[in-house]
Amino acid sequence: MAMKAADIERMIREALPDAKVEIRDLAGDGDHYAATVISPAFKGLPKVKQHQMVYAALRGNMGGALHALALTTAAE
């Protein structure tokens, strides 16, 4: 079952309430998304840790309900 962009955004915002989040459906199939997440919480953290924080926010849905996520993160 595919995930809705609004659900992805909601989960990320719950974990990172101060984040600016943009979700784009890349293929129109609800399985392939791109996300840009900008948050002060990322300040001083390497990209790997930033990405881990976003994946943790998705609560295990990566690889299941959410097939692919092209992720861009930055500190604000």
N, CA, C and O atoms as a GROMACS GRO file, in nm:
protein
  304
    1MET      N    1   0.084  -0.118   0.000
    1MET     CA    2   0.000   0.000   0.000
    1MET      C    3   0.089   0.124   0.000
    1MET      O    4   0.183   0.134   0.079
    2ALA      N    5   0.059   0.216  -0.086
    2ALA     CA    6   0.136   0.339  -0.100
    2ALA      C    7   0.102   0.438   0.012
    2ALA      O    8  -0.005   0.429   0.073
    3MET      N    9   0.193   0.529   0.037
    3MET     CA   10   0.170   0.635   0.136
    3MET      C   11   0.131   0.763   0.065
    3MET      O   12   0.172   0.788  -0.049
    4LYS      N   13   0.053   0.844   0.132
    4LYS     CA   14   0.018   0.976   0.080
    4LYS      C   15   0.125   1.076   0.122
    4LYS      O   16   0.184   1.064   0.229
    5ALA      N   17   0.147   1.175   0.036
    5ALA     CA   18   0.245   1.279   0.067
    5ALA      C   19   0.211   1.350   0.198
    5ALA      O   20   0.301   1.383   0.275
    6ALA      N   21   0.084   1.371   0.223
    6ALA     CA   22   0.041   1.438   0.346
    6ALA      C   23   0.079   1.357   0.470
    6ALA      O   24   0.113   1.414   0.574
    7ASP      N   25   0.074   1.224   0.459
    7ASP     CA   26   0.113   1.140   0.573
    7ASP      C   27   0.262   1.147   0.599
    7ASP      O   28   0.306   1.151   0.714
    8ILE      N   29   0.341   1.150   0.493
    8ILE     CA   30   0.486   1.162   0.507
    8ILE      C   31   0.520   1.295   0.574
    8ILE      O   32   0.599   1.301   0.668
    9GLU      N   33   0.459   1.402   0.524
    9GLU     CA   34   0.484   1.535   0.580
    9GLU      C   35   0.442   1.540   0.727
    9GLU      O   36   0.514   1.597   0.810
   10ARG      N   37   0.327   1.484   0.760
   10ARG     CA   38   0.278   1.485   0.898
   10ARG      C   39   0.376   1.415   0.992
   10ARG      O   40   0.407   1.466   1.100
   11MET      N   41   0.426   1.298   0.951
   11MET     CA   42   0.519   1.223   1.036
   11MET      C   43   0.648   1.300   1.060
   11MET      O   44   0.701   1.303   1.171
   12ILE      N   45   0.698   1.363   0.954
   12ILE     CA   46   0.822   1.440   0.968
   12ILE      C   47   0.798   1.560   1.059
   12ILE      O   48   0.881   1.590   1.145
   13ARG      N   49   0.687   1.629   1.040
   13ARG     CA   50   0.656   1.747   1.124
   13ARG      C   51   0.634   1.708   1.271
   13ARG      O   52   0.667   1.786   1.361
   14GLU      N   53   0.580   1.591   1.296
   14GLU     CA   54   0.561   1.546   1.434
   14GLU      C   55   0.696   1.528   1.504
   14GLU      O   56   0.712   1.561   1.621
   15ALA      N   57   0.794   1.474   1.430
   15ALA     CA   58   0.927   1.449   1.487
   15ALA      C   59   1.013   1.576   1.488
   15ALA      O   60   1.096   1.595   1.578
   16LEU      N   61   0.993   1.661   1.389
   16LEU     CA   62   1.072   1.784   1.376
   16LEU      C   63   0.976   1.902   1.357
   16LEU      O   64   0.962   1.952   1.245
   17PRO      N   65   0.909   1.945   1.464
   17PRO     CA   66   0.803   2.046   1.450
   17PRO      C   67   0.848   2.180   1.394
   17PRO      O   68   0.767   2.255   1.339
   18ASP      N   69   0.977   2.211   1.406
   18ASP     CA   70   1.026   2.339   1.356
   18ASP      C   71   1.073   2.332   1.210
   18ASP      O   72   1.123   2.430   1.156
   19ALA      N   73   1.058   2.216   1.148
   19ALA     CA   74   1.111   2.195   1.013
   19ALA      C   75   1.022   2.254   0.904
   19ALA      O   76   0.900   2.263   0.917
   20LYS      N   77   1.088   2.294   0.798
   20LYS     CA   78   1.019   2.328   0.673
   20LYS      C   79   1.025   2.200   0.590
   20LYS      O   80   1.134   2.147   0.566
   21VAL      N   81   0.911   2.152   0.546
   21VAL     CA   82   0.904   2.023   0.476
   21VAL      C   83   0.833   2.041   0.342
   21VAL      O   84   0.726   2.100   0.334
   22GLU      N   85   0.896   1.989   0.238
   22GLU     CA   86   0.834   1.988   0.105
   22GLU      C   87   0.841   1.845   0.052
   22GLU      O   88   0.949   1.785   0.048
   23ILE      N   89   0.727   1.791   0.012
   23ILE     CA   90   0.719   1.655  -0.042
   23ILE      C   91   0.672   1.663  -0.186
   23ILE      O   92   0.576   1.733  -0.216
   24ARG      N   93   0.739   1.592  -0.275
   24ARG     CA   94   0.700   1.585  -0.416
   24ARG      C   95   0.686   1.439  -0.458
   24ARG      O   96   0.773   1.357  -0.431
   25ASP      N   97   0.575   1.408  -0.525
   25ASP     CA   98   0.553   1.274  -0.580
   25ASP      C   99   0.625   1.268  -0.714
   25ASP      O  100   0.585   1.336  -0.808
   26LEU      N  101   0.730   1.189  -0.722
   26LEU     CA  102   0.815   1.188  -0.842
   26LEU      C  103   0.755   1.113  -0.959
   26LEU      O  104   0.779   1.149  -1.074
   27ALA      N  105   0.677   1.009  -0.932
   27ALA     CA  106   0.628   0.924  -1.040
   27ALA      C  107   0.476   0.923  -1.051
   27ALA      O  108   0.421   0.861  -1.142
   28GLY      N  109   0.408   0.990  -0.960
   28GLY     CA  110   0.263   0.992  -0.963
   28GLY      C  111   0.200   0.862  -0.915
   28GLY      O  112   0.080   0.839  -0.934
   29ASP      N  113   0.280   0.777  -0.853
   29ASP     CA  114   0.230   0.645  -0.811
   29ASP      C  115   0.217   0.630  -0.660
   29ASP      O  116   0.174   0.526  -0.611
   30GLY      N  117   0.253   0.735  -0.585
   30GLY     CA  118   0.245   0.728  -0.440
   30GLY      C  119   0.352   0.642  -0.376
   30GLY      O  120   0.346   0.616  -0.256
   31ASP      N  121   0.450   0.598  -0.454
   31ASP     CA  122   0.558   0.514  -0.402
   31ASP      C  123   0.696   0.579  -0.411
   31ASP      O  124   0.789   0.538  -0.342
   32HIS      N  125   0.709   0.679  -0.495
   32HIS     CA  126   0.838   0.741  -0.520
   32HIS      C  127   0.828   0.891  -0.493
   32HIS      O  128   0.765   0.965  -0.569
   33TYR      N  129   0.889   0.934  -0.384
   33TYR     CA  130   0.881   1.074  -0.343
   33TYR      C  131   1.019   1.136  -0.331
   33TYR      O  132   1.120   1.067  -0.319
   34ALA      N  133   1.020   1.268  -0.334
   34ALA     CA  134   1.137   1.347  -0.298
   34ALA      C  135   1.094   1.435  -0.182
   34ALA      O  136   0.984   1.491  -0.183
   35ALA      N  137   1.180   1.448  -0.083
   35ALA     CA  138   1.150   1.532   0.032
   35ALA      C  139   1.267   1.626   0.058
   35ALA      O  140   1.384   1.586   0.053
   36THR      N  141   1.233   1.751   0.085
   36THR     CA  142   1.330   1.848   0.131
   36THR      C  143   1.290   1.885   0.272
   36THR      O  144   1.178   1.928   0.297
   37VAL      N  145   1.383   1.869   0.366
   37VAL     CA  146   1.356   1.897   0.506
   37VAL      C  147   1.466   1.991   0.557
   37VAL      O  148   1.584   1.958   0.554
   38ILE      N  149   1.423   2.109   0.603
   38ILE     CA  150   1.516   2.208   0.655
   38ILE      C  151   1.478   2.235   0.799
   38ILE      O  152   1.364   2.272   0.829
   39SER      N  153   1.574   2.214   0.890
   39SER     CA  154   1.542   2.227   1.032
   39SER      C  155   1.662   2.277   1.112
   39SER      O  156   1.776   2.239   1.085
   40PRO      N  157   1.637   2.364   1.209
   40PRO     CA  158   1.744   2.404   1.299
   40PRO      C  159   1.800   2.285   1.379
   40PRO      O  160   1.914   2.290   1.425
   41ALA      N  161   1.722   2.180   1.395
   41ALA     CA  162   1.767   2.061   1.468
   41ALA      C  163   1.885   1.993   1.399
   41ALA      O  164   1.957   1.915   1.462
   42PHE      N  165   1.906   2.022   1.272
   42PHE     CA  166   2.015   1.960   1.196
   42PHE      C  167   2.148   2.034   1.212
   42PHE      O  168   2.252   1.988   1.166
   43LYS      N  169   2.144   2.150   1.277
   43LYS     CA  170   2.265   2.232   1.286
   43LYS      C  171   2.380   2.154   1.350
   43LYS      O  172   2.366   2.097   1.459
   44GLY      N  173   2.493   2.153   1.281
   44GLY     CA  174   2.613   2.087   1.331
   44GLY      C  175   2.616   1.937   1.310
   44GLY      O  176   2.714   1.872   1.346
   45LEU      N  177   2.511   1.882   1.252
   45LEU     CA  178   2.506   1.736   1.230
   45LEU      C  179   2.547   1.701   1.088
   45LEU      O  180   2.516   1.775   0.994
   46PRO      N  181   2.617   1.589   1.070
   46PRO     CA  182   2.649   1.544   0.935
   46PRO      C  183   2.522   1.500   0.862
   46PRO      O  184   2.421   1.467   0.925
   47LYS      N  185   2.528   1.500   0.730
   47LYS     CA  186   2.411   1.462   0.649
   47LYS      C  187   2.358   1.325   0.687
   47LYS      O  188   2.237   1.305   0.690
   48VAL      N  189   2.445   1.231   0.716
   48VAL     CA  190   2.401   1.096   0.752
   48VAL      C  191   2.309   1.101   0.874
   48VAL      O  192   2.205   1.036   0.875
   49LYS      N  193   2.347   1.177   0.975
   49LYS     CA  194   2.265   1.189   1.097
   49LYS      C  195   2.134   1.261   1.066
   49LYS      O  196   2.029   1.224   1.119
   50GLN      N  197   2.139   1.364   0.982
   50GLN     CA  198   2.017   1.436   0.943
   50GLN      C  199   1.919   1.339   0.876
   50GLN      O  200   1.800   1.338   0.908
   51HIS      N  201   1.970   1.260   0.784
   51HIS     CA  202   1.886   1.164   0.713
   51HIS      C  203   1.830   1.059   0.809
   51HIS      O  204   1.714   1.020   0.798
   52GLN      N  205   1.913   1.013   0.902
   52GLN     CA  206   1.866   0.915   1.000
   52GLN      C  207   1.751   0.970   1.083
   52GLN      O  208   1.658   0.896   1.116
   53MET      N  209   1.756   1.097   1.115
   53MET     CA  210   1.648   1.159   1.192
   53MET      C  211   1.518   1.160   1.112
   53MET      O  212   1.410   1.136   1.168
   54VAL      N  213   1.527   1.187   0.983
   54VAL     CA  214   1.407   1.187   0.899
   54VAL      C  215   1.354   1.045   0.884
   54VAL      O  216   1.234   1.023   0.895
   55TYR      N  217   1.442   0.950   0.858
   55TYR     CA  218   1.397   0.810   0.844
   55TYR      C  219   1.333   0.761   0.974
   55TYR      O  220   1.234   0.687   0.970
   56ALA      N  221   1.388   0.800   1.088
   56ALA     CA  222   1.329   0.761   1.216
   56ALA      C  223   1.188   0.818   1.230
   56ALA      O  224   1.100   0.755   1.287
   57ALA      N  225   1.169   0.939   1.179
   57ALA     CA  226   1.037   1.002   1.185
   57ALA      C  227   0.933   0.924   1.105
   57ALA      O  228   0.813   0.930   1.134
   58LEU      N  229   0.978   0.850   1.006
   58LEU     CA  230   0.887   0.774   0.920
   58LEU      C  231   0.847   0.641   0.982
   58LEU      O  232   0.771   0.564   0.922
   59ARG      N  233   0.897   0.613   1.099
   59ARG     CA  234   0.854   0.499   1.182
   59ARG      C  235   0.852   0.365   1.108
   59ARG      O  236   0.753   0.292   1.116
   60GLY      N  237   0.958   0.332   1.039
   60GLY     CA  238   0.968   0.201   0.977
   60GLY      C  239   0.894   0.184   0.846
   60GLY      O  240   0.887   0.074   0.794
   61ASN      N  241   0.838   0.292   0.792
   61ASN     CA  242   0.765   0.281   0.665
   61ASN      C  243   0.855   0.277   0.542
   61ASN      O  244   0.811   0.236   0.434
   62MET      N  245   0.982   0.319   0.558
   62MET     CA  246   1.074   0.312   0.444
   62MET      C  247   1.094   0.167   0.402
   62MET      O  248   1.118   0.081   0.487
   63GLY      N  249   1.085   0.142   0.274
   63GLY     CA  250   1.104   0.007   0.223
   63GLY      C  251   0.976  -0.076   0.228
   63GLY      O  252   0.972  -0.186   0.174
   64GLY      N  253   0.875  -0.024   0.292
   64GLY     CA  254   0.746  -0.093   0.300
   64GLY      C  255   0.642  -0.010   0.227
   64GLY      O  256   0.636  -0.010   0.104
   65ALA      N  257   0.560   0.061   0.303
   65ALA     CA  258   0.457   0.147   0.244
   65ALA      C  259   0.519   0.258   0.161
   65ALA      O  260   0.459   0.306   0.065
   66LEU      N  261   0.638   0.299   0.199
   66LEU     CA  262   0.710   0.403   0.124
   66LEU      C  263   0.829   0.337   0.055
   66LEU      O  264   0.928   0.302   0.119
   67HIS      N  265   0.818   0.321  -0.076
   67HIS     CA  266   0.918   0.247  -0.152
   67HIS      C  267   1.047   0.325  -0.171
   67HIS      O  268   1.156   0.270  -0.152
   68ALA      N  269   1.038   0.454  -0.209
   68ALA     CA  270   1.158   0.530  -0.238
   68ALA      C  271   1.140   0.675  -0.196
   68ALA      O  272   1.035   0.735  -0.219
   69LEU      N  273   1.245   0.730  -0.134
   69LEU     CA  274   1.243   0.869  -0.091
   69LEU      C  275   1.378   0.932  -0.121
   69LEU      O  276   1.479   0.896  -0.060
   70ALA      N  277   1.380   1.025  -0.215
   70ALA     CA  278   1.500   1.103  -0.243
   70ALA      C  279   1.502   1.216  -0.142
   70ALA      O  280   1.413   1.302  -0.143
   71LEU      N  281   1.600   1.217  -0.054
   71LEU     CA  282   1.599   1.306   0.061
   71LEU      C  283   1.707   1.413   0.052
   71LEU      O  284   1.824   1.384   0.026
   72THR      N  285   1.665   1.537   0.073
   72THR     CA  286   1.757   1.650   0.083
   72THR      C  287   1.732   1.714   0.218
   72THR      O  288   1.618   1.747   0.252
   73THR      N  289   1.838   1.733   0.296
   73THR     CA  290   1.824   1.796   0.426
   73THR      C  291   1.923   1.911   0.438
   73THR      O  292   2.026   1.914   0.371
   74ALA      N  293   1.889   2.006   0.526
   74ALA     CA  294   1.978   2.118   0.554
   74ALA      C  295   1.940   2.177   0.689
   74ALA      O  296   1.826   2.166   0.735
   75ALA      N  297   2.039   2.241   0.751
   75ALA     CA  298   2.014   2.313   0.875
   75ALA      C  299   1.968   2.453   0.839
   75ALA      O  300   2.014   2.511   0.741
   76GLU      N  301   1.880   2.506   0.919
   76GLU     CA  302   1.831   2.642   0.895
   76GLU      C  303   1.915   2.739   0.973
   76GLU      O  304   1.891   2.860   0.967
   0.00000   0.00000   0.00000
